[in-house]
């Protein structure tokens, strides 16, 4: 399936059926096209890979596991609302901005997000490391209603490493029930505030 809309009016195409089983690659091309996966508690991609050079949005209001490998420089948005969760269960290679507007993005494997990726958190969104370390290029958030946490059953520490930080991290960095969360800043852009956490957390600076 190919969505190609590079000019004119913004076009949003919604995959609203959970019975989608088309075999070909899902290709998104153009700055005026958005492929939206989900309408309420239904809607999935076909099982093949996603080549994203445009915009891919997940709008499922329940919990869904996305096993597709997503590549390309296009953007990915999670916007399912409070209580929703998208789990990436494949090591993805896309490098476009990942925006968490609402709901939870949960890592299902190591490298679920590319180390070249940047993340923006807004609203009440949550990034759940789920027991995995995550290196990313940049992360930004302007509101303290968003969270970086780890809700796995582990008893160690999951580390979010940012290699090219250029923005404020206002999200609350919050340990899970048993697994701790650390944030490591691995560049020299350290004159940037980190909001207070609701509990003491390790904060190594590489």
C-alpha positions in Angstrom: 0.0 0.0 0.0 1.3 3.4 -0.9 0.2 6.9 0.3 1.8 9.6 -1.8 0.6 13.1 -1.3 3.4 15.7 -1.6 1.4 18.8 -2.5 -2.0 20.5 -2.0 -4.4 19.8 0.9 -3.3 17.7 3.8 -4.6 14.2 3.4 -5.2 11.8 6.3 -5.8 8.1 5.4 -7.1 6.0 8.3 -6.6 2.2 8.7 -9.7 1.4 10.8 -9.9 -2.3 10.4 -8.1 -4.9 12.5 -8.5 -7.4 9.7 -6.0 -5.7 7.4 -3.7 -8.4 6.0 -2.3 -7.0 2.8 1.1 -8.5 2.1 3.1 -5.6 0.5 5.2 -2.9 2.1 3.4 0.1 3.5 5.0 3.2 1.9 4.3 6.7 3.0 5.7 9.5 0.8 5.2 13.3 0.8 4.8 16.0 3.4 1.0 16.4 2.9 0.1 12.8 3.6 -0.6 11.2 7.1 -1.3 7.5 7.5 -3.3 7.1 10.7 -3.4 3.6 12.2 -6.5 3.2 14.4 -10.0 4.4 15.0 -11.0 3.6 18.5 -10.0 0.1 19.5 -9.5 -1.1 15.9 -7.1 -0.7 13.0 -3.8 -2.3 12.1 -1.1 -2.2 9.5 -0.5 -5.1 7.2 2.2 -7.4 8.4 5.0 -6.3 6.2 7.5 -3.5 6.7 6.8 0.3 6.7 8.9 2.7 4.6 8.0 6.0 6.1 9.0 9.2 4.3 6.0 11.1 5.5 3.9 10.9 8.7 2.7 7.8 10.5 0.2 8.3 13.4 -1.1 5.6 15.9 -4.5 6.6 17.2 -5.6 3.3 18.9 -7.4 3.9 22.2 -6.5 0.5 23.6 -3.3 -1.4 23.8 -1.7 -2.7 20.6 1.6 -4.4 19.7 3.2 -3.1 16.5 5.6 -5.8 15.0 6.2 -4.0 11.7 9.8 -2.8 11.1 9.5 0.9 10.5 12.3 2.6 8.4 12.8 6.0 6.8 13.1 9.7 7.8 9.4 10.2 8.3 7.7 11.2 11.6 5.9 8.8 14.0 3.2 10.1 16.4 1.5 8.3 19.3 -1.8 9.9 20.2 -4.2 7.3 21.5 -5.3 9.1 24.6 -5.1 8.4 28.3 -4.9 4.7 29.0 -3.8 3.7 25.5 -0.5 1.9 24.8 1.5 1.2 21.7 4.3 -1.4 22.1 7.1 -1.5 19.4 8.2 -5.2 19.4 10.7 -4.9 16.5 14.1 -3.1 16.3 13.1 -0.1 14.1 15.5 1.9 12.0 13.5 5.1 11.3 15.2 8.4 12.1 12.3 10.8 12.0 10.9 12.6 15.1 8.9 10.4 17.4 6.1 12.5 19.1 4.3 11.2 22.1 1.1 13.4 22.3 -1.0 11.1 24.6 -1.0 7.5 25.8 2.1 5.3 26.3 4.9 4.2 23.9 6.4 1.0 25.4 9.6 -0.6 24.2 9.1 -4.3 23.4 12.7 -5.0 22.4 16.1 -3.4 22.6 16.5 -0.8 19.8 12.8 -0.4 19.4 13.7 3.1 18.6 16.8 4.0 16.5 19.8 5.6 18.3 19.5 8.4 15.7 15.9 9.1 16.7 14.7 12.1 18.6 11.7 12.1 20.9 9.2 14.8 21.9 6.8 14.3 24.8 3.7 16.4 25.3 0.4 16.3 27.3 0.1 13.3 29.5 2.2 11.0 27.3 4.5 8.3 28.8 7.7 6.7 27.5 8.0 3.3 29.1 11.5 1.8 28.8 10.1 -1.6 29.9 13.4 -3.0 31.1 15.5 -1.8 28.1 18.3 0.7 27.8 17.5 3.3 25.1 20.1 5.6 23.4 18.5 8.4 21.4 19.9 11.6 19.8 17.6 14.1 21.5 14.6 14.3 23.8 12.4 17.3 24.6 9.4 18.0 26.7 7.9 21.2 27.9 5.3 19.9 30.4 5.6 18.1 33.7 2.5 16.0 33.0 4.4 13.6 30.8 6.5 10.8 32.1 9.7 8.8 31.4 9.4 5.6 33.4 9.8 1.8 33.5 6.8 -0.4 34.3 8.6 -3.7 33.8 8.9 -6.4 36.5 12.7 -6.0 36.5 14.8 -5.0 39.6 17.7 -3.3 37.9 18.1 0.1 36.2 17.1 1.1 32.7 19.1 4.0 31.2 17.9 6.6 28.7 21.1 8.0 27.1 20.8 11.2 25.1 23.7 11.9 22.8 22.8 15.3 21.4 20.6 17.0 23.9 19.5 20.5 22.8 16.2 21.0 24.7 14.6 21.0 28.1 13.4 17.8 29.7 10.4 18.8 31.7 8.9 15.3 31.9 8.9 13.6 35.3 11.5 10.9 35.3 10.0 8.3 37.6 11.1 4.9 38.8 8.8 2.0 38.3 7.5 -0.2 41.0 10.7 -2.3 41.0 12.8 -1.1 38.0 14.7 2.1 38.4 15.3 4.7 35.6 18.4 6.7 34.9 19.0 9.4 32.4 22.5 9.9 31.0 23.5 13.0 29.0 26.4 12.1 26.7 27.1 15.5 25.2 28.2 18.9 26.4 24.8 20.7 26.3 24.3 20.5 30.0 23.1 24.0 30.8 19.5 22.7 30.5 17.2 22.0 33.4 15.8 18.6 34.3 12.6 18.9 36.2 12.4 17.5 39.8 11.5 13.8 40.0 8.8 12.6 42.4 11.4 10.3 43.9 15.2 10.1 44.0 16.7 8.7 40.7 20.2 8.0 39.5 21.3 10.6 37.0 24.7 9.8 35.6 26.4 12.2 33.2 28.7 10.5 30.7 
